Amino acid sequence: MSFKLRFVLRFTAVVALILLSCFIAIYFLYANFRKEEFTKRLHHEGEEFYGFYQKQLQYQSPVELVFFNEIQKNILAGEEIVILDSAQKIVFTYPATIQIGAYQKIINDLKANKELEQIVQDRFYANVYFPSDNANVIISGIDVIGQQQLSRLIWILFFGFTIAVLITGVLSYWLSKSFTAPLLELGKQMADITGVDLKKRIPENAQLAEINLIASKFNAMLARLEKTFEFQRSFVHHASHELRTPLATMLSHTESALKNHLSEEEYRTVLASLQQDQERMIELTNSRLLISQFEQQGFDKGWPICRVDEILYDLISISVKMFPDIGISLVFANTPSSDDDLNVRGNEALLKSMFSNLIRNGYLYSINKKVEIILEFIEHDILVHVETKGDHLNEEEREKIMIPFFRGQQAQQKASGVGLGLTIVHRILKMHRGSLTYTPMFSEVNRFTVSLPKSTPLKNQP
């Protein structure tokens, strides 16, 4: 079922239910009003008739009574009157052929209630009590005019309800078309966007704020997709280039070794070169696998609590063994208020891999092989500054250091490395809700700052 048809049916059904409730209320209110009006009329007729009746008894003038009877016939349809004296005996009936049996129950109930009102089928019964004479006048009649008006009202309400529902259906269909037109136009604009041209955006100039909000969210999604596709294309391009170079070198060395008779030392040189190229390919493959794995993972509240200082001390010991000529130190910029200030919630293996990449980069690309690590504690975060000495990065390099395979001028002078170290660091920090920033310091010092949230505030997060 389409949105238009569903909207028309539901909107029409709601309006029809409201109208039906209102019309039923109107009918019953009017029926009650007619009942009250006719009952008042019966009381008035009973009082007026009793007055004429008293005059007839006083003047003993039957002519007046006959004249009044003729008048009464033209006032109430099916009018019947029963007069009871103080002993509740019937002293007068109008007309004379009235069936007293129908009034017997009312006469019996007059002892308990002097103001009886009843409706039997279409006939209204009312009693008028006169305390001065202790007399009762029971008058009844049929509200023919009221019944006709009620019947006419039913037809009026029925036709009004039918016409109103039809008009509501037509109007709701028109409204549904006007409401869905911007959505259909938005759908057409979305259909024009393909994976080849993700730079295209949907104009946010609709008259409805909700449509503009959808367009804005869709454009934001396109921007994220464009960034992701650009990253994928860039990675494929650079990965192909990075793989092609060692493969071509390996093929060249292998062909040369097969064609020529080399000495043992020359064979060793060729194998060493092949080994170096293979190690570079393995490093590239492992780095890409790590990046792919991190793209699919996010922060896990079930991660254990890790101490940052212990991780750094372990990595310092490992780095000294890997790089004997490294100069590495760990200092505290300020004193932690408690042991909790040193705790973060995270994956210890990933955190070690992240810090290891920073230390390795600092060692490889510094001019003096020295790495200084500074721990600083602020309100909710732990800051780890990794400082090395060397030429500062220029503006272009600062913007691109997180891009895969990008290597600065200093890095390009080094044979090792594929330009994925900081990319891996950035992805691991993103998983841990952290961040990485670069700051050029005085005396040619480059500072990379890792910011990690402390474990204490994380416990209170939803």
N, C-alpha and C positions, 0 to 999 in steps of 0.2 A: 504494500500500500504506500503510495507516495505521500510526501509531507503535506502537499496541498490538500489532498482528499482527507487525510487524517485530521488536519487542522479544521477543515470545513465541517466534518462530522462532529468532532468534539466541541467546537465552538457553538455550532447550531444546537447540539444536545444540551449544552449548559444553558444557553439562552432559552430554549424550549422549556427546560425544567423550571427556570425562574419564572417565565411567563405563566406556565401551568399552575405553579404555586400561587402566584398573584391572582390569577383568574378564579381559582377555586376559593381563595380567601374572599374575593369580591362577591362571588355567588353566595357564599354562606353568610357574609355580613349583610348583604341585601335581603336574603331570605329571613334573617333574624330581625332586620329592621321592619320588613313587611309584617312579620308576626306581631311585633310590638305595636305597630301602628293599628293593625286590625283589632288587636286586643283592647287598645285604648278606645277604639271606635265602638266596640261592643259595650264597654263600660259606659260610654257616653249615651249610647242608645238605651241601655238599661236604666240609667238615671232619668233620662228624659221620659221614657215610657212610664216609669213609676210615678213621676210627677203628674202626667196626664191621668194615670190610673187613680191617684189620690183625688184629683179634681172631679173625676167621674163619680167617685163614691160620695164626694161632698155635695155635688149639685145633682147627682142622680140623672145625668144626661147621657144616655146611650148614643146620642148622635155624635157627640164629640169623640167617643171611643171608636165608632165606625169610621169617622173621618180620619182619625189618627192611624187606624189599621190600613186604610188606603194609602196613606203617606208612607208607612213603614214598608210596604211591599216594594216600593221603588228605591229603597235605601240599601238594604242588605239582602243578598241572595240567600234564600232558604232560611230566613230569620225565624227563630222559635224562641218564645219567652215563657218562663214558668215563674209565677210569683208565689212565695211561701209566706205564711203569717208567722207570728211569734212562736207558735207551736210547731212550726215547720210542716204545716199542712198546706196542700196546694189549694189556693183560692182563685187562681186565674191561670189560664193557658192561652197562648197564642201561637199558632191558630188552634181552633178547637179540636182539630183532628191529630194533634200532636201525640206521639208515642211516649208515654210517661216512663216506660221501662228503661229507656236510654238515659234518663236523668236520675234513676233511683240511686245509683252508686254515688253520684255527686251529692244528692240530698243526704245520704248517710254520712258522707265525709264532712258536711258543713259544721258538725259539732266540734270537730278538731281545728278546722281552718275555715275562716269566713271568706278568704280571698282565693278561692280555687280557680285554677286555669288549666284546661286540658285541651288536647287535640286528639280527636279520634278520626282516623282516615283524613278526610279533607275538611271536617267540621271543627270549628273552634267553639269551645265552651268557656264561659266566664261567669262568675258570681259577683253581684253587687250587693253589699250589705248596708242596711240603713239602721244604724244603732238607735235612732230616735223611736222607731217603730218595731225594732227587733225583727225586721222583715228582710227577706232575701229575694233577689231577682236573678234568676238563672237565665242567661241569654246566650244563644248560639247562632252561628251563621257560617256560610261558606265564602271564603275570600276568592271569588272568581277573578276579580280584576288583578289581585296579587299573583294568582297562579298564571294568568296570562302574561303578566309582566315578567315573572320568573322564567317562563318558557321562552319569551322573547329575548330575555337576557342570556339564556343558555345559547341560543343561536348566534347572538351578537358576539359572545365570548368565543364560541367555536370558530366562527369565521375570522374574528380578530386574531385568534391564536394561529390559525392556518396561514393567514396572510403574513403575520409577523414572522413565523418560522421560515416561510418561503423567502421573505425579504432578507432575513438573517442569513440564510444559506447563500443567497446571491452576494450579499455584502461580504460575508466571510470568505467566499471564493475570490472576490476582488482583493480583499485584504491579503489573502495568502499569496496571490500573484505579486502584489506590490512588495510584500515582505521577502519573498523568495527570489525576486528579480536580482537584487544585489548579490545574493548567494550564488545564483546561477552565473552571473557575470564574473564573480570571483572564481568560480570553478573553471570557467573558460580561460581566464587569465592563468590559473594554475596549470591547466592542460598545455598551455603554450611553453611552459618552462620544462626543459629537458636536461639530462645530465651533461649534455654538450655545452649548454649555455646557462651555467648556474649564477652568472653575474646579473641576470635579469631579475628585477624586483617588481612586486605588485604595487601599483600606486595606492596610496592611502588617502584618497580624496572622496570617499563615500560619505553620504549624508548621515549614515547611522554610525554611532560611535562603536557599536559592537562589531560591525564589519571592518572598521579600521583597526580594531584590536586584533581580530583574526588575521588581517593582512599583515599587521606588525609582527605578530607571533610567527606567521609563515615566513616573512622576510628574515626574521632572526634565525629561524631554522635553516633557511637557505644559506645564510651567512656561515652557520656552523658546518653545514654540508660542504659548502664551497671550500672552507678551510680544511676539512677532512680530506676531500678529494684532491685539493692542492698538495696536502701533505703526502697523500698516497702517490700522486704523480711525481712529486719531487723525490720521494724515497725510491720509487722504481727507477727513475732516471739516474739518481746518484748511486744507487746500489748496482745498477747495471754497469755504470762507469767504474765503480770501485772493484767490481768483480772482473770486468774485462781486462783491466791493467795487469793484475797478478796472473790471470789465466794466459794472457798473451805472452807475459814474461816466462811463465812456466813452459809454455809450448815452444817458445824460441830456444830456451836452454835445453829442453829435451831433444829437439830436432838437431841442435848443434852437437850434443853429446852423442847422438846416434850416428851422425854423419862423420864425425872425426874420431880419431883414436887419441884419446886424452890420457894424460898421466894420472896416477892415483891422486895426486894433489889437486889436479884440475877437476877430476871427478868429485872430489870432496867440496871444492868450491861451488860446483854446479848444484850438488845436493844441498849445500847450506843455503844457497839462494832459493832453491825450491822449497826448502823447509820454511824459510822466512815468508815466502808468498803464501804457503799453506796456512801458516799461523795467522797471517792477516785475514785470509778468507774465513778461517774458523772464528776469529774474533768478530768479524763482520756478521757471520751467521748467528753466533750466540747473542750478539747485541740486538739483532733484529728479532730474534725469538723472545728476548726479554721485553722489548718494546711492545710486541704483539700481545704478550701475556699481561702486561700492565694496562693495556687499553681495555681489557675485558674485566678488570678488577677495580674495586673501590674500597673505601674505608670499611673496616670490619670492627664492630663494637666488641667482638669476642677476642680481639687480639690481646695478648698479655702486656703487662707493663714492663718497659725496658728502661734501664738507666743509661742515659746518654754518655756519662763520663766513663762507665765501664766499657761501652762499645768503642769509644775513642781510644782508650788505653790499649784494648786488644788490637785495634787496627794499627796503632803506633808500633807495637811489638812486631806485628806481621810486616809492616812496611820497612822496618829496620833490617829484617832478614831478607826481604826481597830486593831492597836497594841499600846496600851497605854504606854508600856515600851520602845518604840522605841526612839532612839536618832537620829534625822534627821536634816540636815541643808543644805542650798543652798548658795554657795558663787560664786563670779565672779572672774575668773583668770585675766581678763583684761576688760577694759571698752569698750562697743560697741560704734562705731563711730556714729551710728544713730539707730533709731528703726527698720530699715530694716534688721540690723544685727541679730535681734532676730526672724525674720520671716522665716518660711519654708512652702513649699506647700505640703499639705498632708491631710490625713483623721484623724481628731482630735481624734475620738474614737479609731482608731488603734494605734495612737501614745501614747495615754493614757494607752492602754493595754500593749504596749511594755515597757514603763517606769515603769508601775506598776509591771510588772514581775521582772524587774531589782531590784526595791526597795524591793520587797517581798523576792527575793533570798538573797539580801544583809542582810536583817533583820534575815532571818531564819538561814543562814549559817555563820554569823559573830560570833565572840566569845564575843562581848560586846554589841550586839543589836544596834550598831550605824551605820548609813549610811550617808556619806558626798557626796553631789552632787556639782560638780564644773563645771561652764559654762566657756567655752573658745571660743574666736572668732578668726578665721584665715581668709585668703583672701576670699575664696568662701564657706567655710563650718563652721558649728556650731558644736563644740565638747562638749559632755556632759560626764563628767567623774563621774562614780559611784564608790566610794571607801569604802571598808569595811576591817575590820581587821580579820585575820585568817591565817591559814597555806597556803602557796603558792601552786598552782597547779603544779604537776610535768609535765614532757614533754608529757607523754602519755595522761594525763588529758587535757592538753591544745589543743591537736590535736582532741580530741573527744568531747569537751564540746558542740559542735553544733549538735552532733548526737542525734537523738531522743532516749529517755529512758536512755541515759548514765548519770550516777550519780557518782560524785567523792567520795573520801573517806569521806570527811566531810558530803556530802549529804547522804551517806549511813547510817551515824550514826543518821540521822533524820528519824522519822517514816513517816512524810508527804512528799508529792511531788512524781511525777512520771517521772521526767527527761525530761519534754517537755518545760519548761519555756524558756530556751535560744534558743531552736529551733523556738519557736513562735517569739521571739525577732528578730532572724536572718531573718525569712521570712518576717516580717513586714518591717524591714529595707531594705530588698532587693526590696520590692515593692516601697519604697520611695527613691530608689537609694542611700541608705546609707550603712553603714558597722558597724560591732561590732568587737572590738579587746580586747584582754586581756593582761595586763602588770603587772608583779609582782613588787611592789614598796618596798622601805626600811621599816623597822619596821613591817614586816609581813602584809603589806597593799596590798590588791588585788584591782586592778583598771580595771574596764570594761568601755571602751570608745565607745560611740555612735557618729558616724559622720553623719551629715545630711547636704545636700547642701542648701545654702540660696536660698530664693525665687527669688532674683534679677537676678542672672545669668540664672535661669531657663526660664525667660521670653524671653531671647534672643536665646534660643535653638530652632532648627527647630522642 
